[in-house]
Amino acid sequence: MSRLVAVSTSSFAAENSQPLDLLRELGFDVRLNPHGRQLTPDEARGFLDGVVGLVAGTEKLPADTLRAHPGLKAISRVGVGMDGIDLAAARELGIAVVNTPTAHVDAVAELTLAGLLGALRRVPDCHAGIRAGTWKKPMGRLLRGKTVGLVGFGRVGRGVARLLAGFDCPLIAYDPVRDDAAAAALGARYAELDALLRDADVVSLHVPYTVAAHHMIGAAQLAAMRGDAVLVNTSRGGLVDEEALAAHLRAHPGALAYLDCFEVEPYAGPLRELPNAVLTAHIGSYAREARERMEREAVENLLAALGSA
């Protein structure tokens, strides 16, 4: 079996070399991402040549890429989302696919709250103004007492609910799979998506990307929301129709959006020009403590998968 492992995440081990050290101590050669960004499909195809295991980021790994590398035995995702991997093809080819489903939760939940508060209080506008030499005081809004709708009430959605406990926010949850005990413990009530969109002051997305969820928030859903509602997406790109969102924000200057993930990254679309959109560069897991845990677990998972291959 090959002893070559590839690591496609662009900043792997930037804070702590321990995961790489472990691979090398066990006799593996390591190929790192040379581009400092997400690999394109063509780059990913070449990157996997001769590789037995992959510590994966968010790059696309379709069936043809997997079939072109018969020596690949295991893929270990740094993070939870595996929508970029053709899982059916991986099963067919005997490639083990694993992830780190809990290590990111606190980091993404905290970023959700940070982005929401920053948008409401217009922190980025004020920061940019001071940097530009102006001293303006934009009027913001409080989070306290606002009705928050959590679209997806899994680990991250519940994490956000816990952080909101001190803000006296009524909570509405939408999830096809209900956990009534968790909702009761966190003071949330379940509702259908259309009711949540209608009633919430803040709509925050915490669902995995699937083909069925593509543009689950589009023009019709945005029109159903309150004219000054806040949309937050720290989950996955592709859940929001970004062109429709840009049109909505232009038509409703009192509305706000905070997005950390986009359909195509790096993002270069019209939301960049809108003062009521706050954007970050897919940094949900980029808290040192969470990132170190994710990377360590991803390597440990990979080694376990290769050991059983």
C-alpha positions in Angstrom: 0.0 0.0 0.0 1.2 3.5 -0.8 2.5 5.6 2.1 1.4 8.9 0.5 -1.3 11.0 2.2 -2.6 14.2 0.7 -4.0 17.2 2.7 -6.2 19.5 0.6 -7.3 22.0 3.3 -5.5 25.2 2.6 -4.3 26.1 6.1 -3.8 22.6 7.6 -1.6 22.6 10.7 -1.0 26.3 10.5 -1.7 26.6 14.3 -0.3 23.3 15.5 1.9 20.8 13.5 0.9 17.8 15.7 -1.4 16.2 13.1 1.3 16.4 10.4 3.9 15.2 12.8 1.7 12.2 13.6 1.4 11.2 10.0 5.1 11.6 9.4 6.1 9.7 12.5 4.0 6.7 11.3 6.0 6.7 8.0 3.6 8.5 5.7 4.7 11.0 3.1 2.5 14.1 3.1 1.4 16.2 0.0 0.1 19.6 1.0 -2.2 21.9 -0.9 0.2 24.3 -2.8 -2.5 26.8 -3.8 -3.6 28.3 -0.4 -7.3 28.0 -1.4 -9.9 25.4 -2.3 -8.8 23.1 -5.1 -10.6 23.3 -8.4 -12.0 19.9 -9.7 -9.1 19.6 -12.2 -6.5 20.5 -9.4 -8.1 17.9 -7.1 -7.9 15.2 -9.8 -4.1 15.7 -10.2 -3.6 16.2 -6.5 -4.7 12.7 -5.7 -2.3 10.9 -8.0 -0.6 8.1 -6.1 -2.4 8.9 -2.9 -3.8 6.3 -0.4 -5.6 8.7 1.9 -6.9 12.2 1.7 -7.5 14.7 4.5 -10.2 16.7 2.7 -11.5 20.2 2.7 -14.5 21.4 0.8 -13.3 20.6 -2.8 -15.5 18.7 -5.1 -14.7 15.0 -5.4 -17.1 13.6 -8.1 -17.3 10.0 -9.2 -14.9 10.4 -12.2 -12.2 11.8 -9.9 -12.6 9.0 -7.4 -12.6 6.3 -10.2 -9.4 7.8 -11.6 -7.5 6.9 -8.4 -7.9 3.2 -7.6 -5.3 3.4 -4.9 -7.3 5.8 -2.8 -8.6 4.0 0.3 -9.9 6.6 2.6 -11.1 10.2 2.7 -11.3 12.1 6.1 -13.1 15.3 6.0 -12.0 18.2 8.2 -15.5 19.3 9.2 -18.9 17.8 8.9 -20.2 18.6 5.4 -19.7 15.8 2.8 -21.9 17.1 0.0 -18.8 17.7 -2.2 -18.0 13.9 -2.2 -19.9 11.4 -4.4 -20.7 9.1 -1.5 -22.4 6.5 -3.7 -19.2 6.2 -5.9 -17.0 6.0 -2.8 -19.1 3.1 -1.5 -18.9 1.4 -4.8 -15.2 1.8 -4.9 -14.6 0.7 -1.3 -13.3 4.1 -0.2 -14.0 4.9 3.4 -15.4 8.4 4.0 -15.4 9.9 7.5 -15.8 13.3 9.1 -15.5 15.3 12.3 -19.1 15.9 13.2 -18.8 17.7 16.6 -15.5 19.6 16.7 -16.8 22.6 14.8 -20.0 23.2 16.7 -18.9 25.8 19.2 -16.9 27.8 16.6 -19.8 28.0 14.1 -22.4 28.8 16.8 -20.2 31.6 18.2 -19.5 33.0 14.7 -23.3 33.0 14.0 -23.9 35.1 17.0 -20.9 37.4 16.3 -22.0 38.0 12.7 -25.6 38.6 13.7 -24.7 41.1 16.4 -22.2 42.8 14.0 -24.8 43.2 11.3 -27.5 44.4 13.8 -25.1 47.0 15.3 -23.5 47.8 11.9 -20.0 47.1 13.3 -18.4 46.6 9.8 -19.7 50.0 8.6 -18.3 51.8 11.6 -15.0 50.0 11.3 -14.7 50.8 7.6 -15.6 54.4 8.2 -12.9 55.0 10.9 -10.4 53.3 8.6 -11.4 55.7 5.8 -11.0 58.7 8.1 -14.7 59.4 8.8 -16.5 59.4 12.2 -20.1 58.3 11.6 -22.4 56.7 14.1 -24.8 54.3 12.2 -28.0 53.5 14.0 -28.3 49.8 14.8 -30.8 47.5 16.4 -30.9 45.2 19.5 -30.9 41.5 19.4 -32.7 41.3 22.8 -36.3 40.2 22.4 -36.1 39.4 18.7 -37.7 36.3 17.4 -35.1 34.0 16.0 -35.9 31.2 13.6 -33.4 28.4 13.4 -33.7 26.5 10.1 -32.1 23.2 11.2 -32.1 22.2 14.8 -29.1 19.9 15.0 -25.9 20.3 16.8 -25.1 23.9 15.6 -28.7 25.1 15.7 -29.0 24.0 19.3 -25.6 25.5 20.0 -26.9 28.9 18.7 -30.0 28.5 20.8 -27.9 28.0 23.9 -25.9 31.2 23.2 -29.2 33.1 22.7 -30.5 32.2 26.2 -29.3 35.5 27.7 -31.0 37.6 25.0 -34.6 36.7 25.8 -35.2 35.7 22.2 -38.3 33.7 21.4 -37.0 30.7 19.4 -38.7 29.0 16.4 -37.1 25.8 15.0 -37.7 24.0 11.7 -36.2 20.6 11.2 -37.7 17.6 9.3 -36.4 15.4 12.2 -37.8 16.8 15.5 -36.2 16.4 18.9 -39.0 17.6 21.2 -36.9 17.1 24.4 -34.1 19.3 23.0 -36.6 21.9 21.9 -38.3 22.0 25.2 -35.0 22.2 27.1 -33.9 25.2 25.0 -37.3 27.0 24.9 -37.9 26.6 21.2 -41.1 25.7 19.4 -41.2 23.8 16.2 -42.9 25.3 13.1 -43.1 24.7 9.4 -40.6 26.6 7.3 -43.2 29.0 5.8 -44.5 29.9 9.3 -40.9 30.4 10.6 -40.1 32.7 7.7 -43.2 34.8 8.3 -42.8 35.2 12.1 -39.0 35.5 12.7 -37.0 38.7 13.0 -33.9 36.7 12.3 -33.7 33.6 10.1 -30.5 31.5 10.7 -29.6 28.5 8.5 -28.0 25.4 10.0 -28.7 22.6 7.5 -26.5 20.5 5.3 -26.4 21.1 1.6 -28.2 18.6 -0.5 -29.7 18.8 -4.0 -33.1 19.1 -2.5 -31.9 22.1 -0.3 -30.4 24.0 -3.3 -31.7 27.6 -3.0 -34.1 26.7 -0.2 -34.0 30.5 0.4 -34.9 32.1 -2.9 -37.0 35.0 -4.0 -40.3 33.6 -2.8 -38.9 32.8 0.7 -37.3 36.2 1.0 -40.6 37.9 0.0 -42.3 35.9 2.8 -39.9 37.4 5.4 -40.4 40.6 7.3 -39.1 43.6 5.4 -36.5 44.3 8.0 -35.6 40.7 8.9 -32.0 39.4 9.1 -30.9 36.3 7.1 -27.9 34.5 8.4 -26.1 31.6 6.7 -23.1 30.1 8.4 -23.9 26.6 7.1 -23.2 25.9 3.4 -23.1 27.7 0.2 -25.9 27.0 -2.3 -28.7 27.2 0.3 -29.3 30.8 -0.6 -30.0 32.2 -4.0 -27.5 35.0 -3.8 -28.8 36.9 -6.8 -32.3 36.9 -5.3 -30.9 38.0 -1.9 -29.0 40.9 -3.5 -32.2 42.0 -5.2 -34.1 41.7 -1.9 -31.6 43.7 0.0 -31.6 46.5 -2.6 -35.4 46.6 -2.4 -35.5 46.5 1.4 -32.7 48.8 2.8 -33.8 47.9 6.4 -33.2 44.2 5.8 -29.9 42.7 6.7 -27.9 39.6 5.8 -24.8 37.9 7.2 -23.2 35.2 5.1 -20.1 33.2 5.8 -20.4 30.7 2.9 -21.2 31.0 -0.8 -22.2 29.0 -3.8 -18.9 29.8 -5.5 -15.8 30.6 -3.3 -14.0 32.9 -3.3 -17.1 35.0 -3.6 -17.1 37.8 -6.1 -20.8 38.6 -6.5 -23.1 41.6 -6.0 -23.6 41.2 -2.3 -20.1 42.8 -1.9 -21.5 46.1 -2.9 -24.4 46.3 -0.5 -24.2 48.1 2.8 -26.8 45.8 4.4 -24.8 42.6 3.7 -22.0 41.5 6.0 -19.7 38.9 4.5 -16.9 36.7 5.8 -14.7 34.2 4.0 -16.1 30.8 5.2 -14.4 31.1 8.6 -17.0 29.2 10.6 -14.5 26.6 11.9 -11.5 29.1 12.1 -11.2 29.4 15.8 -7.9 28.0 17.0 -9.2 25.6 19.5 -11.8 24.2 17.2 -9.5 24.0 14.2 -6.8 22.1 16.1 -9.4 19.6 17.3 -10.9 19.1 13.9 -7.5 18.5 12.3 -6.3 16.1 15.0 -9.6 14.1 14.7 -9.4 14.1 10.9 -5.9 12.6 11.0 -6.9 10.1 13.7 -10.0 9.1 11.6 -7.9 8.7 8.5 -5.4 6.5 10.2 -8.3 4.3 11.6 -9.9 4.0 8.2 -6.6 3.1 6.6 -5.9 0.6 9.3 -9.1 -1.2 8.5 -8.7 -0.9 4.7 
